[in-house]
Amino acid sequence: MTYVITEPCLDVKDKACVPECPVDCIYEGERMLYIHPDECTDCGACVEACPAEAIFYELQVPKKWRDFKAANVEFFAELGSPGGASDLGKTAADPDFVKNLPRHSE
């Protein structure tokens, strides 16, 4: 199990969760952030740090945002397991589901 970042992060990417992650498993796509399911240790530090309240434990993602679970899997299916987000930096690997969502006003 892992944590999943959902719709409130879309086009916001506050990144307050990133420095709280002790294993550097929060990756940046073009439009939002993603938590690597194999690298995450399920500590929950990111949940408390997220001002947008966008992060949920995988089994507790609200029904209206469950498509973000599949988007998270798809993001890492292509990216693999780089072993740390800070070394990789921002990628343009957002899944089509995320790319095709309406833009949030900034």
N, CA, C and O of each residue as an XYZ file, in Angstrom:
424
protein
N       0.842     -1.189      0.000
C       0.000      0.000      0.000
C       0.880      1.243      0.000
O       2.060      1.200      0.350
N       0.275      2.336     -0.399
C       1.018      3.585     -0.472
C       0.047      4.756     -0.347
O      -1.161      4.568     -0.203
N       0.583      5.934     -0.403
C      -0.226      7.146     -0.425
C      -0.363      7.610     -1.869
O       0.495      7.340     -2.710
N      -1.460      8.315     -2.140
C      -1.760      8.792     -3.487
C      -2.074     10.279     -3.408
O      -2.818     10.719     -2.531
N      -1.509     11.044     -4.320
C      -1.806     12.471     -4.421
C      -2.943     12.625     -5.425
O      -2.930     12.009     -6.491
N      -3.920     13.446     -5.076
C      -5.149     13.544     -5.867
C      -5.392     14.950     -6.420
O      -4.518     15.816     -6.363
N      -6.569     15.152     -6.944
C      -6.967     16.353     -7.689
C      -6.611     17.698     -7.053
O      -6.221     18.605     -7.789
N      -6.718     17.884     -5.737
C      -6.377     19.206     -5.199
C      -4.937     19.665     -5.483
O      -4.639     20.854     -5.379
N      -4.054     18.740     -5.836
C      -2.667     19.087     -6.168
C      -2.524     19.518     -7.632
O      -1.546     20.172     -7.997
N      -3.478     19.159     -8.448
C      -3.404     19.433     -9.883
C      -3.176     20.923    -10.152
O      -3.963     21.764     -9.717
N      -2.123     21.237    -10.852
C      -1.740     22.606    -11.227
C      -1.390     23.493    -10.036
O      -1.224     24.703    -10.197
N      -1.275     22.909     -8.844
C      -0.930     23.678     -7.648
C       0.506     23.358     -7.230
O       1.339     24.259     -7.128
N       0.792     22.094     -6.993
C       2.110     21.612     -6.607
C       2.784     22.491     -5.551
O       3.871     23.023     -5.776
N       2.142     22.633     -4.423
C       2.684     23.423     -3.315
C       4.058     22.916     -2.879
O       4.929     23.713     -2.530
N       4.255     21.621     -2.896
C       5.511     20.936     -2.564
C       5.894     20.977     -1.089
O       7.031     20.653     -0.748
N       4.978     21.366     -0.207
C       5.289     21.332      1.218
C       5.540     19.905      1.689
O       6.228     19.688      2.686
N       4.987     18.940      0.976
C       5.157     17.530      1.340
C       6.555     17.006      1.002
O       7.048     16.093      1.663
N       7.184     17.567     -0.004
C       8.453     17.038     -0.514
C       9.554     17.007      0.546
O      10.165     15.955      0.729
N       9.837     18.094      1.247
C      10.923     18.026      2.239
C      10.582     17.158      3.452
O      11.477     16.761      4.199
N       9.299     16.861      3.651
C       8.896     16.023      4.786
C       9.100     14.538      4.523
O       9.134     13.738      5.458
N       9.235     14.167      3.256
C       9.384     12.753      2.896
C      10.797     12.277      3.231
O      11.763     12.771      2.651
N      10.934     11.320      4.161
C      12.269     10.878      4.560
C      12.974      9.998      3.534
O      14.174      9.751      3.653
N      12.236      9.516      2.517
C      12.852      8.626      1.530
C      12.847      9.207      0.119
O      13.153      8.494     -0.836
N      12.508     10.484     -0.031
C      12.593     11.178     -1.322
C      11.800     10.466     -2.422
O      12.309     10.243     -3.521
N      10.530     10.107     -2.109
C       9.735      9.340     -3.077
C       8.593     10.132     -3.700
O       7.700      9.539     -4.304
N       8.598     11.464     -3.567
C       7.552     12.285     -4.162
C       8.128     12.943     -5.413
O       8.983     13.826     -5.345
N       7.629     12.481     -6.551
C       8.144     12.886     -7.859
C       7.263     13.962     -8.475
O       6.059     14.015     -8.222
N       7.878     14.821     -9.287
C       7.156     15.929     -9.909
C       6.926     15.683    -11.391
O       7.862     15.490    -12.167
N       5.649     15.698    -11.759
C       5.270     15.676    -13.159
C       5.047     17.099    -13.630
O       5.318     18.050    -12.897
N       4.563     17.245    -14.824
C       4.305     18.575    -15.383
C       3.190     19.303    -14.629
O       3.275     20.508    -14.397
N       2.129     18.552    -14.243
C       0.951     19.195    -13.648
C       0.709     18.850    -12.187
O      -0.064     19.535    -11.518
N       1.353     17.804    -11.674
C       1.131     17.444    -10.275
C       2.271     16.573     -9.754
O       3.211     16.253    -10.481
N       2.170     16.202     -8.497
C       3.165     15.365     -7.838
C       2.639     13.937     -7.716
O       1.430     13.706     -7.738
N       3.565     12.980     -7.585
C       3.221     11.563     -7.497
C       4.094     10.896     -6.446
O       5.264     11.248     -6.293
N       3.528      9.927     -5.716
C       4.270      9.195     -4.702
C       4.602      7.806     -5.239
O       3.714      7.060     -5.652
N       5.885      7.471     -5.227
C       6.305      6.174     -5.757
C       5.867      5.065     -4.802
O       6.268      5.064     -3.638
N       5.047      4.116     -5.278
C       4.509      3.085     -4.385
C       5.552      2.115     -3.831
O       5.374      1.586     -2.734
N       6.622      1.875     -4.562
C       7.651      0.952     -4.086
C       8.677      1.623     -3.183
O       9.323      0.956     -2.375
N       8.828      2.914     -3.312
C       9.809      3.647     -2.512
C       9.212      4.213     -1.223
O       9.938      4.468     -0.262
N       7.899      4.410     -1.201
C       7.205      4.972     -0.033
C       7.258      3.990      1.132
O       7.046      2.791      0.947
N       7.540      4.495      2.327
C       7.585      3.660      3.528
C       6.307      3.790      4.361
O       6.245      3.288      5.484
N       5.307      4.450      3.823
C       4.005      4.616      4.489
C       4.095      5.335      5.832
O       3.347      5.019      6.757
N       4.994      6.285      5.940
C       5.157      6.991      7.213
C       4.064      8.036      7.443
O       3.759      8.366      8.589
N       3.473      8.561      6.363
C       2.396      9.536      6.483
C       2.840     10.967      6.705
O       1.991     11.842      6.876
N       4.120     11.241      6.710
C       4.606     12.606      6.941
C       4.081     13.565      5.880
O       3.820     14.730      6.178
N       3.927     13.101      4.671
C       3.450     13.945      3.576
C       2.006     14.398      3.783
O       1.637     15.511      3.409
N       1.198     13.532      4.377
C      -0.218     13.838      4.592
C      -0.365     15.065      5.478
O      -1.118     15.985      5.160
N       0.349     15.073      6.575
C       0.280     16.188      7.519
C       0.813     17.487      6.924
O       0.358     18.570      7.292
N       1.767     17.389      6.013
C       2.408     18.579      5.439
C       1.608     19.197      4.296
O       1.849     20.350      3.940
N       0.674     18.470      3.719
C      -0.027     18.937      2.518
C      -1.115     19.957      2.845
O      -2.134     19.596      3.433
N      -0.919     21.229      2.475
C      -1.928     22.247      2.774
C      -3.191     22.105      1.911
O      -4.247     22.625      2.272
N      -3.086     21.413      0.789
C      -4.235     21.235     -0.098
C      -5.078     20.018      0.290
O      -6.135     19.786     -0.297
N      -4.619     19.243      1.270
C      -5.302     18.021      1.692
C      -5.560     17.112      0.496
O      -6.667     16.608      0.307
N      -4.519     16.912     -0.305
C      -4.608     16.145     -1.544
C      -4.079     14.728     -1.412
O      -4.213     13.942     -2.350
N      -3.480     14.373     -0.274
C      -2.824     13.076     -0.129
C      -3.655     12.154      0.760
O      -4.060     12.515      1.865
N      -3.895     10.953      0.239
C      -4.698      9.971      0.953
C      -4.010      8.614      0.917
O      -3.298      8.282     -0.031
N      -4.242      7.835      1.979
C      -3.797      6.448      1.949
C      -4.570      5.762      0.835
O      -5.756      6.033      0.645
N      -3.921      4.890      0.110
C      -4.483      4.282     -1.093
C      -5.913      3.754     -0.905
O      -6.753      3.932     -1.786
N      -6.187      3.129      0.198
C      -7.516      2.559      0.441
C      -8.529      3.595      0.904
O      -9.710      3.280      1.047
N      -8.086      4.824      1.139
C      -8.980      5.867      1.631
C      -9.168      7.017      0.643
O      -9.708      8.061      1.011
N      -8.734      6.844     -0.592
C      -8.927      7.886     -1.602
C     -10.428      8.054     -1.832
O     -11.121      7.075     -2.108
N     -10.936      9.284     -1.723
C     -12.369      9.494     -1.966
C     -12.785      9.000     -3.359
O     -12.020      9.091     -4.319
N     -13.982      8.489     -3.442
C     -14.484      7.896     -4.680
C     -14.317      8.830     -5.881
O     -13.960      8.376     -6.968
N     -14.568     10.118     -5.699
C     -14.492     11.069     -6.814
C     -13.075     11.234     -7.363
O     -12.893     11.765     -8.459
N     -12.065     10.778     -6.605
C     -10.670     10.929     -7.034
C      -9.963      9.594     -7.245
O      -8.735      9.567     -7.338
N     -10.685      8.508     -7.323
C     -10.056      7.186     -7.445
C      -9.280      7.010     -8.750
O      -8.374      6.179     -8.812
N      -9.611      7.767     -9.784
C      -8.846      7.675    -11.033
C      -7.393      8.113    -10.838
O      -6.529      7.764    -11.642
N      -7.124      8.863     -9.789
C      -5.754      9.298     -9.515
C      -4.882      8.133     -9.036
O      -3.659      8.185     -9.169
N      -5.493      7.093     -8.486
C      -4.728      5.896     -8.123
C      -4.149      5.252     -9.380
O      -2.969      4.904     -9.421
N      -4.983      5.098    -10.401
C      -4.522      4.518    -11.666
C      -3.497      5.428    -12.337
O      -2.533      4.944    -12.931
N      -3.696      6.739    -12.246
C      -2.743      7.688    -12.833
C      -1.385      7.563    -12.151
O      -0.351      7.653    -12.813
N      -1.378      7.357    -10.843
C      -0.128      7.186    -10.103
C       0.608      5.933    -10.590
O       1.820      5.960    -10.801
N      -0.130      4.847    -10.763
C       0.466      3.596    -11.260
C       1.034      3.817    -12.652
O       2.150      3.387    -12.946
N       0.276      4.481    -13.507
C       0.714      4.727    -14.888
C       1.960      5.609    -14.933
O       2.864      5.363    -15.732
N       2.017      6.628    -14.087
C       3.175      7.518    -14.045
C       4.449      6.714    -13.804
O       5.455      6.930    -14.480
N       4.414      5.791    -12.847
C       5.610      5.032    -12.507
C       5.825      3.814    -13.399
O       6.935      3.283    -13.450
N       4.799      3.364    -14.095
C       4.979      2.254    -15.036
C       5.960      2.651    -16.129
O       6.781      1.843    -16.563
N       5.870      3.878    -16.562
C       6.772      4.375    -17.599
C       8.105      4.841    -17.008
O       9.162      4.632    -17.604
N       8.047      5.469    -15.843
C       9.233      6.055    -15.227
C      10.125      5.001    -14.555
O      11.347      5.145    -14.520
N       9.511      3.963    -14.034
C      10.274      2.954    -13.309
C      10.542      3.382    -11.883
O       9.745      4.109    -11.290
N      11.651      2.940    -11.329
C      12.025      3.265     -9.963
C      13.402      3.920     -9.955
O      14.418      3.248     -9.784
N      13.425      5.252    -10.145
C      14.709      5.958    -10.207
C      15.498      5.966     -8.903
O      16.701      6.226     -8.913
N      14.837      5.686     -7.782
C      15.554      5.634     -6.515
C      15.744      6.974     -5.842
O      16.652      7.129     -5.026
N      14.923      7.932     -6.161
C      14.990      9.239     -5.515
C      14.537     10.348     -6.434
O      15.049     10.508     -7.542
N      13.581     11.106     -5.965
C      12.992     12.165     -6.782
C      13.918     13.354     -6.983
O      13.919     13.956     -8.057
N      14.702     13.703     -5.979
C      15.523     14.914     -6.086
C      16.584     14.804     -7.177
O      16.923     15.801     -7.814
N      17.106     13.612     -7.394
C      18.103     13.443     -8.454
C      17.479     13.510     -9.840
O      18.121     13.950    -10.793
N      16.232     13.077     -9.953
C      15.548     13.051    -11.240
C      15.041     14.428    -11.660
O      15.181     14.815    -12.820
N      14.456     15.161    -10.727
C      13.875     16.461    -11.041
C      12.515     16.321    -11.713
O      11.935     15.236    -11.751
N      12.024     17.417    -12.234
C      10.705     17.460    -12.870
C      10.712     16.675    -14.174
O      11.674     16.728    -14.941
N       9.615     15.938    -14.416
C       9.472     15.200    -15.666
C       8.191     15.635    -16.369
O       7.312     16.238    -15.753
N       8.090     15.333    -17.637
C       6.867     15.627    -18.396
C       6.069     14.347    -18.592
O       5.370     14.197    -19.594
N       6.169     13.427    -17.644
C       5.590     12.093    -17.791
C       4.181     11.951    -17.226
O       3.759     10.835    -16.922
N       3.441     13.047    -17.077
C       2.077     12.918    -16.578
C       1.291     11.944    -17.458
O       1.413     11.986    -18.682
N       0.487     11.069    -16.850
C      -0.355     10.176    -17.642
C      -1.393     10.971    -18.426
O      -1.705     12.108    -18.074
N      -1.923     10.376    -19.481
C      -2.926     11.062    -20.307
C      -4.111     11.533    -19.486
O      -4.643     12.614    -19.740
N      -4.539     10.741    -18.499
C      -5.655     11.151    -17.648
C      -5.392     12.527    -17.050
O      -6.271     13.389    -17.070
N      -4.202     12.741    -16.522
C      -3.849     14.013    -15.895
C      -3.663     15.101    -16.956
O      -4.134     16.224    -16.777
N      -2.994     14.782    -18.038
C      -2.767     15.759    -19.105
C      -4.079     16.307    -19.659
O      -4.155     17.475    -20.042
N      -5.110     15.465    -19.701
C      -6.369     15.855    -20.319
C      -7.373     16.504    -19.372
O      -8.453     16.904    -19.806
N      -7.043     16.615    -18.108
C      -7.949     17.282    -17.166
C      -7.954     18.786    -17.413
O      -6.935     19.351    -17.812
N      -9.091     19.439    -17.180
C      -9.128     20.902    -17.339
C      -8.124     21.568    -16.412
O      -7.904     21.107    -15.292
N      -7.525     22.633    -16.871
C      -6.545     23.377    -16.068
C      -7.248     24.090    -14.921
O      -8.335     24.645    -15.086
N      -6.607     24.064    -13.758
C      -7.095     24.847    -12.621
C      -6.518     26.248    -12.765
O      -5.397     26.421    -13.243
N      -7.275     27.227    -12.355
C      -6.731     28.593    -12.425
C      -5.592     28.714    -11.430
O      -5.640     28.153    -10.335
N      -4.578     29.447    -11.823
C      -3.366     29.557    -10.997
C      -3.350     30.839    -10.220
O      -2.406     31.098     -9.474
